[in-house]
Every structure is written in C-alpha cells, then in structure tokens.
Amino acid sequence: PMCLAQSTVKINGTVIDGLTNKPLCRANVIVEGSGFGSVTDQRGYFEIENLLEGTYDVTASYMGYAEQIQKNVRIPKDQPLRLHFKLNPMVIKMKAVEVSAESYRQDANPNVYVIYKNEINRTNYSSVGEILDRVPGIEVQNTGAAGSSKKISIRGSQTNQVLVLLDGIPLNDELGGDADLSQIPINIIEKIEVYKGGHSAGFGSGAVGGVIYITTQKTFDNSLKLNTSYGSFGFFNAEPGWSGKIGNLGYYFAYNYIQNDGNYPYSYEDSKGHLLHENRINADILSRNIFAGFNFVSRGHFISVQAQRLQSDRGIPGKIHAWTAYARAKNRQDIYGAEYQFTRPKWHLYLNCRYSNSANENMNIFPPDAELRYRRYSQWHYQYMMNNYILQNKILYKPQDWLQLTLGYSGRILEYRDENFIPFLKPPINAANEKSFGVYLHQEWNVNVPQWHTGIALSPVFRYDEMELGNGPKGRFESQWSPGMGCFLAAGERHSIFLKSNISRSFRVPTLADLFYQDVRIEGKPDLAAEKSLNTEIGLGIRLAFWGKVNGEINHFSQQVEDLIVWRMGSYEVFRPFNTDAEISGREYFLEYSTPNEDIILGFNYTLLEPLNKTENLTTHNKILPYRPQTLFKASLSVFYGNWHGSVFSRNVSKRFVNEANTKEMPPYHIIDVDLSWTNTISLIELTWKLTALNILNQDYEIIRDMPLPKREWRVGLSLKI
C-alpha cells in the first residue's frame, strides 16, 4: 500500500550468499548497541525501523556463514540507508539470535498505524475487530460476544466508508458496503496497517473514512503451531498451522475454528419503566476457515500462490423489543490468488491477481407456534452471490537516492446475482455487474541536510478511476480524480521535532443496495451521487531520548464530505437513500513513554471529534451525526518481565446521539480489559499460556442501540510451537 508521508524505515537492504549470489532467508541483521534488528525474508531483504540519527555498527550473520560487520554506518534522519551484505560460507559455532519486531507503533505517516504479529500472538484476541479496538481514533461497532459481527468506524466515519483489504482483495460486502472483521483468521496475519482518513489516492473507491490493509504470511519457517483458547459463553477456538521449506519452496497450511454459544444475560427497561432480565438467544457463531500458501524464491524472483476459504453460520438475535430468535446468516467466501515480484537494485515489479467467490444466505423462518414477540418482522429467505476478478500491478523505480516513483494499475470485474426463496417475491436486485479500473502515479522526494540534522520529504500522488455499474436496463458511469500531497519535516538528532501535513481527495461510489435494491418499502436510487470528501491534516510531534523514550503527537484533521449517503424514511413510508453534506473535524493527542529496555510501555491517546450534519434541513443542520462519540479516550500499560507479559487497556467513550435531530442519546461507557501471558520452553516445544479478561468492571453498555453487549468475559489459552 501507498503512504503519503515519511517512512520510519531507517535501514534496508539485502543479505546474499557471497559465492552463489542467492538471497539468504532468515539471516539476522543487528544494529549494535541499539537493541534493533531484523530478519531477512525469502528475497534476502530486510528493513530496520525507528532508529535515531547517528553512527552505528551493523552486523549480518547466518548459520554456516562468517558474519560481516559494516562499521561507522551513518543513519540520516529522513532518507532510509541501503546496505548490502555478502556472507561467505564458513563452519562457525554461535548461539542462535532471535530478533522480534517492535509491537504496536505509530508510523511517521500521520494516518498510518501498524500492528505486528508478535503483539497479536501474545494475546487471546478472537478477531481483527478486538485487535483494532486498541488503536487510537477507532471505534469497533460490536454486536455481541466473541465471534459476533464487528464493523469499524475511523474518526467518525460510517462503517461502509472503511475499505478492508486482505492482501489487496476487498472484503467489503458489495450489497451494503460493510466488512465484517470477525471473519478473518488471526493465525494467518503478518501485520495490519490502519490508514486513517481519506485514502482514495492510494486505494480507489470506498476509502473515504480509512483503510484496513491486512497482510498474510509470506515467509515460512519449519514449524508446527497450535493456538487454542476456551472462554465464557461457550467460546472455543482452535488454530493449528504447519509451515516449512523444501529448497526454494516454502509452504504454509492453517485452519481456524471458532464456536460460541453467544447466549448471555442482560437487563433492560420496558415501556413502563420496569427492569426486566433476559438471556440473549440466537447469538451463536460457528466459523471454519482454511488457508494454504506456497511461495518460490530464485535470483530476485518471488512467486506466491494462496487459497483461502472463509465460512460461518451465525444467529441474528435482533434488538430489544424486536427479537429475531429464528434469523440466521450463512456466509462463505473462497479466495484464490497469485503474486509475482521481481527485484533489481533500482526497481521493483509487483503483480497480483485474485479471484474470489462468495455466497451469503439470510433467513428468518419461524414456526407457526412461535411466540408473538418473535414474529414482529415478516419472514425472509434470500441469497446473494458475487464473483470478483481483480488484477493489480505496480512498478517502483528509484533513479536517485532522493527520488522514488511508483506507477500502478488496479482493475476489477464484479458479477452479482441474488434470489428470493419466498414464493411470489422477487429478488431485491436480481443481477448486477461492475467494471472498474484505476491508475496512479506516486512520487517520493527526500532532501536531507546532515549538518543541520534536518530533512524534508514530499509525496505527491495522482490517481484516476473509472467505474461502470449495471442492473438490467439501469446503469451508470462514474469517473473520479483523487490527488493527494503529503509533507514531512524533521529536525534534531538525539531529540527531534517534526511537522507533517496531508491533503487529499477521496470518494465512494454508492453500493448496489444504494442504487438498485427494490423490496417492500425499501427502494434504492439509481441516480444517487457518489460521496466525495476533501481531507486535510496537520500534525506536530516530538521524540525525546532521556530516561527511556518519549513520543508525543498532536494531529488536527478535517473532512468535508459532499453527498454523504444516508438512509431515511421518505414519503409513503418508503426507506430510501439520500445525499446530504457533512463536516467531520477533530484532534488526536498521543503520548507514549517506554523505559530504556522497553520493559514498561505506557500510552495515552485522546480523540476529540466534531461530526456535523450540513444538510439544508433547519431541524438537523449542524447537529451531531448519529452514533459518533464526540470524545474517545484510550490508555494502555504493557509490562515485560522475563518470560511474562501483562497489559491493561482502558477505553472511555462519550455519549452518542441515535437520531439526526439529537433528541435521543446513548449513555457513555468505560471498559477495562486485561491480558496476561507467560512463555516457557520444554525440550523443543515453546509454550505460551494466556489469560484474558474483558470488561472486568462488569459494565452494562451498548455500542448499537438496543443491542446489549455481554458483561465480564474471560478466556484462557495455550499456544504451542515445535
């Protein structure tokens, strides 16, 4: 994915065999005296991040080879330094070196947050949604216990304005535009990148609120792994995995199984103010996911083939006073892909082609003797299916150390069809298709002034997209430009200060439901305008290196949204989409302290949000947009002691209005979660024991109105690696 600001990578390069010139995979590269290091991938490539400017000795080592040291390597403030190592075969005796990447970090790009797999592996997270709940500026719209549907809002965006990509493949449902983050197996994830704000310049349509880019594993070691956990409300999770290498061929197989009864107690008040106690029923989940990957590396060529199947069967319990005790949703998605990369000193070629097929069946069929309260909604039973064909390619060219050019293309063909299983009822859309393509040019200009310890980076990008959507005789053509510009200015050596800014234009084409959906009292609008936004951001930060490390940032952001798509009850009690305008602005404050050995990390972040409705309707003009908290405070404490790791995470969410007139609201809530893990080794088996407690204060709270969430949850887990 593309960044619009300065990278935090300070050293990159390759490690190769001095005799054959073949890349050495899993060679160790250490920056002496800094505590930072990296391990090379299948191409012999490595990156080391977050180093302070200065002079270091860098060592490359590999079992069976003589180590090589490059002394007095000068690390500049802004421009990454490229090093090349050629190791000569030699019988040597040395202790194995294990280097782990930094866990959570905030990138120098003001809108990017990266989560690495080693942080994920230490916890009992059950879904990507739980992982992202810890990220500043993000609210996960949860509907139940572990395994339940989880959708994401970034800085007050709608959930269908966040583009979720798995190795470049959109996971957003084309019918409504949302992506369910509970469907992605955690054990295949290498890292998660969170891009805040509009990023259509890099990713095209749908990235108005932000992007979640999930990268699966591409480098495999010889190991057998098993992650398993058990918890409250009948939760059980098992994730076996097996990976290895045969010559230049690597392989990986993984399976993910999640089961949860999901039935938990809750309380609510009826229309007369009486407190009632119920059990949340029909909230179960059964998920089975399979993943297989193969790659081949030879002389700068990298080939990867992957196949995945994601499937789930879950209940839809409904809302208080509108229970749907018999509603079910069955989802299946198959993804097949191939990736090719070719690397040379000054340029890099990347090709990615993917095919996905999905089927989603939804039903609410209740028996004749069902209780009256379970029959408030009429019965439904329909299915919709999609085929996605995606091609992506890009070329990176670096003619000079201060300049990098990226030229990219992405194209997609979507085929959609649905059917209604209720007699005498027509399918809501029947058949639809979409053809789209986008081209972009991204430039990175870096200028460094060593004598002043100052550097500046500029990142202009230009993108053009075309889309053609059709539904029988109805159709439309859409074209959009998405320019952007990022700037990063840094000064200082041991202690530093930096200024960063970003301006871009983003858009989101209406979904198939927005345009073509036709059902009883539900009606799409084929002439609905696409959402467009102008995004601006400026940030100021400091990095201090005394008594440990202190990182602090203040970011101000603003998003002017034109033709925001909202669904409302229109004339004749028909539910329709409408275009309106909105303005979402706010500030983010971030402060983190870590001890010299990083055995204690303490972090705070506070988001102040002002999401205003700019409709011409006087009763709702300048009102707060529904379901957007105006303040969001998160705090975390991580402690590392020997083989022990413990963390405490707290989040405070303010009240949220549930209607456009701001006459009804949901109360604020405060949640505290605790994680504890311990790792030990028995013979050749590495064991990690885990304990997680969620909502330890036992709070009653809701994120979606009338959808109560469980109180205290707990999980115990065990990870095994051979």
Buried (B, 14 or more C-beta within 10 A) or exposed (E): EBBBBBBBBBBBBBBBBBEEEBBBBBBBBBBBEBEBBBBBBBBBBBBBBBBBBBEBBBBBBBEEBEBBEBEEBEBBBBBBBEBEBBBEEEEEEEEEBEBEBBBBBBBBBBBBBBBBBEBBBBBBBBBBBBBBBBBBBBBBBBBBBBBBBBBBBBBBBBBBBBBBBBBBBBBBBBBBBBBBBBBBBBBBBBBBBBBBBBBBBBBBBBBBBBBBBBBBBBBBBEEEBBBBBBBBBBBBBBBBBBBBBEEBBBBBBBBBBBBBBBBBEBEBEEEEEEEEEEEBBBBBBBBBBBBBBBBBBBEBBBBBBBEBBBBBBBBBBBBBEEBBBBBBBBBBBBBBBBBBBBBEEEBBBBBBBBBBBBBBBBBBEBEEEEEEEBBEBEEBBBBBBBBBBBBBBBBBBBEEEBEBBBBBEBBBBBBBBBBBEEEEEEBBBBBBBBBBBBBBEBBBBBEBEEEEBBBBBBBBBBBBBBBBBBBEEEBBEBEBEBBBBBBBBBBBEEEBBBBBBBBBBBBBBBBBBBBBBEBEEBBBBBEBBBBBBBBBBBBBBBBBBEEBBBBBBBBBBBBBBBBBBBEEEBEEEEBBBBBBBBBBBBBBBBBBBBBEEBBBBBBBBBBBBBBBBBBEEEEBBEBBBBBBBBBBBBBBBBBBEEEEBBBBBBBBBBBBBBEBEBEEBBEBBEBBBBBBBBBEEEEEEBEBBBBBBBBBEEEBBBBBBEBBBBBEBBBBBBBBBE
